[in-house]
């Protein structure tokens, strides 16, 4: 990583943490829409700076709210896995965003039920852990799969890719993908 990569990592981490804290009423809890997760698909185009940025940003956001050490450790781990999946599947952006949203639902939903009563999911009564996994997965699909995919598609336009490259940012897309 060079100085540009470190700066980009810091910007993405700060943006992620700021969105989590600023949108705190909906960023935390059993029914949440963590809008900051829309930054995870940036991993497909920006690589390691985005992967590290959304991981560190989640760590800062979760530490700020401080639900438990489990949340501070496992939330960023879920973001790391999600962004690595998005990066690995970057040649298929929609698939990358959908599959990349699943670890967040499984990991975060897999422990949040211990701290909050699970929400009812479409009127169904589910076991606590399953209700939370379904709830967090659905919100992750909205943030990563819908919002994040839209941002990614906008950034994959050839003129945007060219502008990023001309400013010295390493971009991980083939010429014909944008």
Residue pairs with C-beta under 8 A, 6 or more apart in sequence:
1 9
1 48
1 49
4 168
4 169
4 170
5 48
5 49
5 170
6 49
8 46
8 49
8 50
8 53
8 169
9 48
9 49
9 50
9 52
9 53
9 56
10 53
11 53
12 39
12 42
12 46
12 49
12 50
12 52
12 53
12 54
12 57
13 52
13 53
13 54
13 56
13 57
13 60
14 57
15 36
15 39
15 53
15 57
16 36
16 39
16 53
16 54
16 56
16 57
16 58
16 60
16 61
17 36
17 57
17 58
17 60
17 61
17 64
19 27
19 35
19 36
19 39
19 61
20 27
20 34
20 36
20 57
20 58
20 60
20 61
20 62
20 64
20 65
21 27
21 61
21 64
21 65
23 34
23 35
23 36
24 65
26 32
26 33
26 34
26 35
27 33
27 34
27 35
27 36
27 61
27 65
28 65
28 67
29 116
30 112
30 113
30 116
30 117
30 118
30 119
30 132
30 135
31 119
31 135
31 139
32 136
32 139
33 139
33 142
33 143
34 139
34 140
34 143
35 143
35 147
36 54
36 57
36 58
36 61
36 143
37 54
37 79
37 82
37 101
37 104
37 140
37 143
37 144
37 148
38 143
38 144
38 147
38 148
38 151
39 50
39 53
39 54
39 57
39 148
39 151
40 50
40 54
40 79
40 82
40 83
40 86
40 100
40 101
40 143
40 144
40 148
41 86
41 93
41 96
41 97
41 100
41 144
41 148
41 149
41 151
41 152
42 50
42 53
42 54
42 148
42 151
42 152
42 155
43 50
43 51
43 54
43 83
43 84
43 86
43 87
43 90
43 100
44 86
44 87
44 89
44 90
44 93
44 96
44 152
44 172
44 173
45 90
45 152
45 155
45 156
45 161
45 164
45 171
45 172
45 173
46 169
46 170
46 171
46 172
47 87
47 170
47 172
50 83
51 80
51 83
51 84
51 87
54 79
54 80
54 82
54 83
55 76
55 79
55 80
55 83
56 76
57 79
58 75
58 76
58 78
58 79
59 72
59 75
59 76
61 75
62 71
62 72
62 75
62 76
63 72
65 71
66 72
67 115
68 115
70 111
70 114
71 111
71 112
71 115
74 107
74 108
74 111
75 107
75 108
77 107
78 103
78 104
78 106
78 107
78 108
79 104
81 103
81 107
82 100
82 101
82 102
82 103
82 104
82 140
82 144
83 100
85 96
85 99
85 100
85 103
86 96
86 97
86 100
86 144
87 96
87 172
88 96
89 95
89 96
89 99
89 100
90 96
90 172
90 173
91 174
91 177
93 149
93 152
93 153
93 156
94 149
97 144
97 145
97 148
97 149
97 152
98 141
98 144
98 145
100 144
100 145
101 137
101 140
101 141
101 143
101 144
101 145
102 137
102 140
104 136
104 137
104 140
104 144
105 133
105 134
105 136
105 137
105 138
105 139
105 140
105 141
106 133
106 137
108 136
108 140
109 129
109 132
109 133
109 134
109 135
109 136
109 137
110 129
110 132
110 133
112 132
112 136
113 128
113 129
113 131
113 132
113 133
116 132
117 128
118 126
118 128
118 129
118 130
118 131
118 132
118 135
119 131
119 132
119 135
120 131
121 131
121 134
121 135
121 138
124 131
126 134
154 160
155 161
155 164
156 173
156 177
156 178
157 178
158 178
160 178
161 171
161 173
161 178
164 171
165 171
